[in-house]
Amino acid sequence: MSITNYTELKAAIADFLNRDDLTSAAPTFIALAEANIQRRIRHWRQEARSTVTIDAQYEDLPVDFLEAIRFYVTSDNTNPLELISQAELLDRKQLARDTTGRPRFYAITSGQFELYPVPDGSYDAEIYYFSRIPALSDAAPTNWLLEYFPDVLLYGALIHSAPYLKEDARIQIWSALYQEAVDAINASSQQAKFGGSGQRLKIRSY
């Protein structure tokens, strides 16, 4: 069975379960699978870049933000911002008495970037991050995950059908296939990005 869009995915779920009464439940299985996938998959197709101007202690995250990869101030000489914990950021603020200046650190605080030192002006910056995988629906019937990796959505949805159908006999099989798909997707991303780079030997001179 071909799985190229949302309708075909729902049909495949019904086919695997040998049920024709899951029209209203299948979208829930898919949504639950997508929620789990957002937490477990990090693929290069999720990578996004956003340019921002930072001029305050707090700046909004990109709307589709999942996880930061790199954050740079690009005004004048480029310098990376280091991700630190809120506890470490607070320690730095206390030691330096809330100094202002060119930002060098950031933490995620209440759904925003908290910068330190607090910017003493306006700075251009770029954030590279993992973005959320677009959710499937009748209005948005496909995305890159379904196009390239339909198995992870199918097996993820089947796992979430088990409690609903009170059917535990096949959940271990589906869980194993789902985990295999997740691992393969993450590995394929690493291979695509770094597989041809080879190993480099660094020799320290004295």
TORTI-46697 format. One record per residue (C-alpha): residue number from 1; residue in one letter; x, y, z. Coordinates in nm, 4 decimals. Example, Ala and Ser with C-alpha at 12.3 -4.5 7.8 and 13.67 -1.06 7.14 Angstrom:
<kebas>
[1 "A" [1.2300 -0.4500 0.7800]];
[2 "S" [1.3670 -0.1060 0.7140]];
</kebas>
This chain:
<kebas>
[1 "M" [0.0000 0.0000 0.0000]];
[2 "S" [0.1300 0.3422 -0.0982]];
[3 "I" [0.1462 0.6055 0.1784]];
[4 "T" [0.2000 0.9457 0.0224]];
[5 "N" [-0.0567 1.1653 0.1985]];
[6 "Y" [-0.2707 1.2013 0.5096]];
[7 "T" [-0.5665 1.0122 0.3635]];
[8 "E" [-0.3487 0.7166 0.2627]];
[9 "L" [-0.1852 0.7148 0.6069]];
[10 "K" [-0.5246 0.6888 0.7769]];
[11 "A" [-0.6240 0.4113 0.5343]];
[12 "A" [-0.3002 0.2216 0.6100]];
[13 "I" [-0.3687 0.2435 0.9844]];
[14 "A" [-0.7163 0.0966 0.9334]];
[15 "D" [-0.5735 -0.1722 0.7049]];
[16 "F" [-0.3016 -0.2776 0.9528]];
[17 "L" [-0.5593 -0.2928 1.2311]];
[18 "N" [-0.8140 -0.4647 1.0080]];
[19 "R" [-1.0766 -0.2129 1.1214]];
[20 "D" [-1.3134 0.0038 0.9191]];
[21 "D" [-1.4568 0.2015 1.2118]];
[22 "L" [-1.1591 0.4244 1.2989]];
[23 "T" [-1.2417 0.7312 1.0915]];
[24 "S" [-1.2659 0.9566 1.3964]];
[25 "A" [-0.9858 0.7911 1.5974]];
[26 "A" [-0.7088 0.7630 1.3364]];
[27 "P" [-0.6304 1.1392 1.3360]];
[28 "T" [-0.5774 1.1197 1.7133]];
[29 "F" [-0.3363 0.8269 1.6733]];
[30 "I" [-0.1423 1.0285 1.4159]];
[31 "A" [-0.1370 1.3425 1.6311]];
[32 "L" [-0.0042 1.1461 1.9300]];
[33 "A" [0.2629 0.9883 1.7098]];
[34 "E" [0.3627 1.3333 1.5825]];
[35 "A" [0.3958 1.4645 1.9385]];
[36 "N" [0.6336 1.1812 2.0242]];
[37 "I" [0.8272 1.2251 1.7004]];
[38 "Q" [0.8838 1.5951 1.7760]];
[39 "R" [1.0664 1.4889 2.0920]];
[40 "R" [1.2712 1.2088 1.9407]];
[41 "I" [1.3742 1.2956 1.5854]];
[42 "R" [1.6392 1.5509 1.4919]];
[43 "H" [1.6955 1.5546 1.1153]];
[44 "W" [1.8725 1.8025 0.8919]];
[45 "R" [1.5425 1.8739 0.7152]];
[46 "Q" [1.4258 2.0334 1.0423]];
[47 "E" [1.7119 2.2815 1.0489]];
[48 "A" [1.6079 2.6437 1.0058]];
[49 "R" [1.7747 2.9839 1.0223]];
[50 "S" [1.6290 3.3083 1.1515]];
[51 "T" [1.7850 3.6533 1.1605]];
[52 "V" [1.6888 3.8720 1.4534]];
[53 "T" [1.7730 4.2048 1.6121]];
[54 "I" [1.8405 4.1712 1.9819]];
[55 "D" [1.8049 4.4869 2.1859]];
[56 "A" [1.6485 4.3752 2.5138]];
[57 "Q" [1.7013 4.1261 2.7919]];
[58 "Y" [1.4329 3.8942 2.6509]];
[59 "E" [1.3699 3.8031 2.2874]];
[60 "D" [1.0994 3.5784 2.1443]];
[61 "L" [1.1779 3.2318 2.0161]];
[62 "P" [1.0954 3.1498 1.6519]];
[63 "V" [0.7352 3.0296 1.6376]];
[64 "D" [0.8385 2.6803 1.5209]];
[65 "F" [1.1361 2.6515 1.7601]];
[66 "L" [1.2253 2.3129 1.9070]];
[67 "E" [1.5916 2.3289 1.9992]];
[68 "A" [1.8838 2.5638 1.9395]];
[69 "I" [2.1800 2.4538 1.7294]];
[70 "R" [2.3829 2.7760 1.7150]];
[71 "F" [2.3153 3.1355 1.8145]];
[72 "Y" [2.5478 3.4128 1.6922]];
[73 "V" [2.5748 3.7863 1.7258]];
[74 "T" [2.6760 3.9049 1.3778]];
[75 "S" [2.7169 4.2800 1.4321]];
[76 "D" [3.0824 4.3820 1.3767]];
[77 "N" [3.2877 4.0738 1.4624]];
[78 "T" [3.0780 3.7576 1.4838]];
[79 "N" [3.0697 3.5896 1.8230]];
[80 "P" [2.8733 3.2845 1.9374]];
[81 "L" [2.6298 3.3052 2.2259]];
[82 "E" [2.6805 3.0269 2.4781]];
[83 "L" [2.3754 2.8437 2.6103]];
[84 "I" [2.3842 2.8289 2.9906]];
[85 "S" [2.1386 2.7278 3.2598]];
[86 "Q" [1.9135 2.9796 3.4311]];
[87 "A" [2.1034 2.9160 3.7549]];
[88 "E" [2.4366 3.0011 3.5913]];
[89 "L" [2.2877 3.3080 3.4251]];
[90 "L" [2.1583 3.4279 3.7622]];
[91 "D" [2.5018 3.3731 3.9191]];
[92 "R" [2.6635 3.5812 3.6463]];
[93 "K" [2.4084 3.8591 3.6904]];
[94 "Q" [2.4676 3.8678 4.0663]];
[95 "L" [2.8453 3.8720 4.0338]];
[96 "A" [2.8459 4.1475 3.7724]];
[97 "R" [2.5504 4.3406 3.9144]];
[98 "D" [2.3341 4.3085 3.6016]];
[99 "T" [2.5898 4.4645 3.3694]];
[100 "T" [2.4990 4.5623 3.0142]];
[101 "G" [2.7069 4.5131 2.7020]];
[102 "R" [2.7487 4.2903 2.4001]];
[103 "P" [2.5580 3.9667 2.4733]];
[104 "R" [2.7719 3.6551 2.5229]];
[105 "F" [2.5346 3.4086 2.6920]];
[106 "Y" [2.1716 3.3081 2.6751]];
[107 "A" [1.9241 3.0842 2.8543]];
[108 "I" [1.5703 2.9724 2.7739]];
[109 "T" [1.3457 3.1498 3.0248]];
[110 "S" [0.9647 3.1330 3.0195]];
[111 "G" [0.9588 3.0544 2.6495]];
[112 "Q" [1.1997 3.3334 2.5516]];
[113 "F" [1.5711 3.3837 2.4996]];
[114 "E" [1.7185 3.5612 2.8024]];
[115 "L" [2.0428 3.7360 2.7069]];
[116 "Y" [2.3423 3.8227 2.9180]];
[117 "P" [2.4861 4.0750 2.9413]];
[118 "V" [2.1666 4.2656 2.8706]];
[119 "P" [2.2222 4.4324 2.5303]];
[120 "D" [2.3451 4.7904 2.5559]];
[121 "G" [2.2201 4.8609 2.2034]];
[122 "S" [2.0833 4.6831 1.8984]];
[123 "Y" [2.2719 4.3800 1.7677]];
[124 "D" [2.2078 4.1710 1.4609]];
[125 "A" [2.2028 3.7987 1.5305]];
[126 "E" [2.1312 3.4657 1.3643]];
[127 "I" [1.9756 3.1623 1.5269]];
[128 "Y" [2.0133 2.8153 1.3754]];
[129 "Y" [1.7660 2.5743 1.5258]];
[130 "F" [1.5623 2.2597 1.4874]];
[131 "S" [1.2091 2.3518 1.3816]];
[132 "R" [0.8875 2.1646 1.4491]];
[133 "I" [0.7812 1.9143 1.1867]];
[134 "P" [0.4593 2.0501 1.0270]];
[135 "A" [0.1551 1.8582 1.1461]];
[136 "L" [-0.0519 1.6566 0.9016]];
[137 "S" [-0.4185 1.7299 0.8444]];
[138 "D" [-0.6769 1.7257 0.5687]];
[139 "A" [-0.5725 2.0820 0.4884]];
[140 "A" [-0.1995 1.9943 0.5010]];
[141 "P" [-0.1945 1.6383 0.3650]];
[142 "T" [0.1801 1.5873 0.3386]];
[143 "N" [0.5150 1.6948 0.4776]];
[144 "W" [0.8768 1.5897 0.4363]];
[145 "L" [0.8528 1.3240 0.7088]];
[146 "L" [0.5625 1.1474 0.5389]];
[147 "E" [0.7281 1.1838 0.1993]];
[148 "Y" [1.0581 1.0253 0.3011]];
[149 "F" [0.9801 0.8254 0.6161]];
[150 "P" [0.6140 0.7123 0.6181]];
[151 "D" [0.6976 0.4067 0.8286]];
[152 "V" [0.7743 0.6117 1.1411]];
[153 "L" [0.4325 0.7795 1.1272]];
[154 "L" [0.2528 0.4527 1.0591]];
[155 "Y" [0.4171 0.2561 1.3399]];
[156 "G" [0.3938 0.5516 1.5779]];
[157 "A" [0.0204 0.5774 1.5129]];
[158 "L" [-0.0262 0.2020 1.5541]];
[159 "I" [0.1426 0.2149 1.8951]];
[160 "H" [-0.1086 0.4767 2.0095]];
[161 "S" [-0.3996 0.2735 1.8761]];
[162 "A" [-0.3279 -0.0100 2.1213]];
[163 "P" [-0.4668 0.1529 2.4407]];
[164 "Y" [-0.7704 0.2774 2.2505]];
[165 "L" [-0.8478 -0.0665 2.1040]];
[166 "K" [-0.7355 -0.2522 2.4179]];
[167 "E" [-0.5071 -0.4510 2.1903]];
[168 "D" [-0.1668 -0.5268 2.3404]];
[169 "A" [-0.0641 -0.8340 2.1415]];
[170 "R" [0.1176 -0.6459 1.8629]];
[171 "I" [0.2365 -0.3363 2.0472]];
[172 "Q" [0.5832 -0.4810 2.1080]];
[173 "I" [0.6261 -0.5450 1.7351]];
[174 "W" [0.5103 -0.1956 1.6450]];
[175 "S" [0.7274 -0.0416 1.9173]];
[176 "A" [1.0352 -0.2228 1.7880]];
[177 "L" [0.9659 -0.1150 1.4298]];
[178 "Y" [0.8993 0.2404 1.5431]];
[179 "Q" [1.2239 0.2573 1.7409]];
[180 "E" [1.4140 0.1153 1.4445]];
[181 "A" [1.2643 0.3838 1.2197]];
[182 "V" [1.3484 0.6650 1.4649]];
[183 "D" [1.7078 0.5434 1.5002]];
[184 "A" [1.7480 0.5090 1.1234]];
[185 "I" [1.6146 0.8599 1.0579]];
[186 "N" [1.8503 1.0186 1.3106]];
[187 "A" [2.1419 0.8129 1.1777]];
[188 "S" [2.0655 0.9040 0.8157]];
[189 "S" [2.0757 1.2721 0.9097]];
[190 "Q" [2.4189 1.2344 1.0680]];
[191 "Q" [2.5419 1.0363 0.7692]];
[192 "A" [2.4135 1.2968 0.5241]];
[193 "K" [2.5822 1.5812 0.7117]];
[194 "F" [2.9083 1.4224 0.8211]];
[195 "G" [2.9486 1.0908 0.6341]];
[196 "G" [3.1901 1.2291 0.3743]];
[197 "S" [3.4000 1.4417 0.6061]];
[198 "G" [3.6247 1.1575 0.7218]];
[199 "Q" [3.8446 1.1594 1.0288]];
[200 "R" [4.1084 1.4280 1.0742]];
[201 "L" [4.4136 1.3854 1.2919]];
[202 "K" [4.5198 1.6921 1.4857]];
[203 "I" [4.8903 1.7113 1.5699]];
[204 "R" [4.9866 1.9509 1.8445]];
[205 "S" [5.3139 2.1340 1.7882]];
[206 "Y" [5.5459 2.2304 2.0696]];
</kebas>
